[in-house]
């Protein structure tokens, strides 16, 4: 075809000749047909001896915008013949995000960055809005958060696109989709980072009234949101308010708060809170103890009986009595004397597990040592405890 033999220069240079302009667009149309119809389009394009420039690539991509895979193949072929500009990159990015080809889109953006090219704000806004329309709201927020790394400023249009994506949650509900826990968490985190706690709480209450209750309670989400954006003091205030009203946080929220507090070495606050929530009915899990025990040890605290009693109880429930007895003896050797409730629990668990001899021994030593301590003979009581430990080793 003679048209293809044309050097595909700028259309502006052909404005004086309408015939050449028609030939130019006919050539674009012919190349586009090859791209999205031929199986081995690269082979055909190589035989055509095309002069590849940015305008040719841009117009072919726009013509093939309904075929994301073929557009990507053509762009990959074109890159071996010229150096693309940000205009062609962004046209391809728009095509890929429009057709939900997320992985290919991010690979294309990475190629842009390698060439030290930045995204236009309009393209970034389009990506955020498309993520919002198609459901993954957290991805829209993530793109917004790393806009600076992508070389784009957070302009008014970018903020507007984020607001659009967040508002798409209501559209999701109208379409019959049920928001999941991740949806609520992303929105609450966003409001908390803007210190708009009232808006976050109003949103959760509004969703609850409509029957879309989040998997965890609204206050837990708010606490986690505050922790995620670094507002520890605000999170502590909310926990204090909850406990005063007789409510306890979710165990996952509690552990997140504990971990953050322990990093700041505010162990006293945590120990007080630990006792309060336990009285209100919260049962710490193994993760709670994994966080607390190392943290308290580092600052010189001795483990209190109510801390290590659940560990002993858990070992007994699993039938690991020898491990429980060993741990109990180690605690006593290190000077962390168990109290009567710990002895009572251990004796009870021994009885339930058929370890009657051990139960009787613990009962005997418990009565003797308590009696000696009540009489003021603490030295003798300590010697009896040491005798008990030595007998356990025999």
Buried (B, 14 or more C-beta within 10 A) or exposed (E): EEBBEBEBBEBEEBEEEEEBBEBBBBBBEBBBEBBBEEEEBBEBBEEEEBEBBBBBBBBBBBBBBEBBBBBBBBBEBBBEBBEBBBBBBBBBBBBBBBBBBBEBBBEBBEBBBEEEBBBBBBBBBBBBBBBBBBBBBBBBBBBBEEBEEBBBEBBEBBEEBBBBBBEBBEEBBEEEEEBEEEBBBBBBBBBBBEEBBEBBBEBBEEBEEEEBEBEBBBBBBBBBBBBBBEBBEBBBEBBBEBBEEEBBBBBEBBBBBBBBBBEEEBBEBBBEBBEBBBEEEBEBBEBBBEBBBEBBEEEEBEBBBBBBBBBBBBBBEEEBBEBBBBBBBEBBEEEBBBEEEBBBBBBEBBBEBEBEEBBEBBBEBBEBBBEBBEEEBEEBBBEBBEEBBEEBEE
